[in-house]
């Protein structure tokens, strides 16, 4: 039932890898929002990568603007490619779409139990928190995050009956790249709602 | 064909029969209404012989006349009689045409000659009949033998002049409609019998039982409007369909000898018969009652377990068989009952090779050592050999039969292929049944919360719970609801479930 490499003990922090396609829109936004909304001393390190990353590019300006409006847009950003090593080192891999989950798992099959859709993990974490965190899991957000891959599957049946962040039944976060401002806003709203749900569940 | 089967047949094809009835009835009515009405008018002539006055003369004369009546009747439709009538009344057509509308008979050996004429106009019918009668008198006078005095010996007189008819003689709409409806009924029933005879699909449990000794372990009703993504055990755990799968899992539990682990291969004859639905629900039902269960998606051609459960399918069986990872690395978990799932993994180009490899055999023995029950979802039997290869590794095989899609010949062929030394067919699950009452015990089922109270007989006319008034004890005070559940265990686990509308699954999100 061991999840990631750093599941060794309490207080060891946690690594979260956020993955999307280009690593210029959705995954950087989710990365920034998570980092901004998680408690500063949580010990959870968030990074991002792309399955077909526009390596070296900065964040897509419309998305960067939305992240800035949310108060989470600090610092430079450079897109990088997803690699099996990055996946292996992560306690939790969060993807935006099912197709990306397949690419991640094909690259690193052992990550199959640690790789989740952002929207689904947010709901699963919420269901885990609602059912009560087990006593043997530390109250630290990082400890809880590392325990999620083992605790979440029990709630998959309920997940199928629960409305996902962003509304509706589609677990995928829409790709806004090169599309109208309205799609960027919709994408950002889904990511933001999912991050809020996840952060609240870990608290 | 026994009466019950015949009635069932009629019920199944009721729509066709009704359509046939309506079409034939309407056609008969329309045909009848569009026919030009015909009126018939009749005149009667009395024929006698004038030959002496003695009684014997009269008797002889009467005999002679009777002998001649048929000839006189024939005479009425000859041009000799009709041509003058045509000329006199200026009728359209020839005397021969008129002859078709004229009948002349001498009823019952009498000397009365009845001449009747059919015509679209009642007045014309009467007029023509009278004219023929008059002309017949003239012609009979001419052709009759002459007496000694030179007078005609036959005397003819019109006794009943033709009357203008008040009612049409044809068409008779009521009779025509009755004939049309009868014809419709015959055609409809014939259609139903033909359809049934020519229908080669499995349709019901009895036809499965007719071709195999393997027991029918489950009967799954057809749910109108539901997709193939049913996970009844998770979506609607208290519903009737979930109960059907629990019953199936109970039957499977009986197949375990002692506590020996079993591996069950779930397959079907063709794709789309519901084997993955049955496999997933069966695995969930077994896990629910505390067994350690793993569901393996070994359909490496069209895998569906991962998508159905919302899991990632890219790492799984094929990944293990290729030696990239260990089983423990890629097995996933689903739901509160701790069901383990090994998805299919990436679709390989050579499924048979992988499935017949020693790694597969090793994996199966590993799984059997770790779990109570291994449920293996496999590709269908008829298109590919995967299932037959896999069945060698499994304790037994469950065959899912879609009663609405599979033909009897295909089922027979599947059973022939499964009749193989390495394969043990444990039972059949009949899916998509439209008439589940055919399965014994079906009607008796009620969900646990609606189970009949002790001493009450289960009857078909029982009203739903919300209609029933609170039960009262002998002194008239309401009995606490708790007593409803204090009796013997409800029978839901040991009988097969029938669906009520309320039981049908809630939609998946």
Boltz contact constraints between the chains, C-beta under 6 A:
constraints:
  - contact:
      token1: [A, 101]
      token2: [B, 312]
      max_distance: 6.0
  - contact:
      token1: [A, 102]
      token2: [B, 314]
      max_distance: 6.0
  - contact:
      token1: [A, 105]
      token2: [B, 312]
      max_distance: 6.0
  - contact:
      token1: [A, 105]
      token2: [B, 314]
      max_distance: 6.0
  - contact:
      token1: [A, 105]
      token2: [B, 315]
      max_distance: 6.0
  - contact:
      token1: [A, 106]
      token2: [B, 314]
      max_distance: 6.0
  - contact:
      token1: [A, 109]
      token2: [B, 315]
      max_distance: 6.0
  - contact:
      token1: [A, 109]
      token2: [B, 319]
      max_distance: 6.0
  - contact:
      token1: [A, 109]
      token2: [B, 325]
      max_distance: 6.0
  - contact:
      token1: [A, 109]
      token2: [B, 330]
      max_distance: 6.0
  - contact:
      token1: [A, 110]
      token2: [B, 325]
      max_distance: 6.0
  - contact:
      token1: [A, 110]
      token2: [B, 329]
      max_distance: 6.0
  - contact:
      token1: [A, 112]
      token2: [B, 312]
      max_distance: 6.0
  - contact:
      token1: [A, 112]
      token2: [B, 315]
      max_distance: 6.0
  - contact:
      token1: [A, 112]
      token2: [B, 330]
      max_distance: 6.0
  - contact:
      token1: [A, 113]
      token2: [B, 332]
      max_distance: 6.0
  - contact:
      token1: [A, 153]
      token2: [B, 333]
      max_distance: 6.0
  - contact:
      token1: [A, 153]
      token2: [B, 334]
      max_distance: 6.0
  - contact:
      token1: [A, 154]
      token2: [B, 336]
      max_distance: 6.0
  - contact:
      token1: [A, 156]
      token2: [B, 334]
      max_distance: 6.0
  - contact:
      token1: [A, 156]
      token2: [B, 335]
      max_distance: 6.0
  - contact:
      token1: [A, 157]
      token2: [B, 234]
      max_distance: 6.0
  - contact:
      token1: [A, 157]
      token2: [B, 335]
      max_distance: 6.0
  - contact:
      token1: [A, 160]
      token2: [B, 508]
      max_distance: 6.0
  - contact:
      token1: [A, 160]
      token2: [B, 509]
      max_distance: 6.0
  - contact:
      token1: [A, 161]
      token2: [B, 509]
      max_distance: 6.0
  - contact:
      token1: [A, 169]
      token2: [B, 509]
      max_distance: 6.0
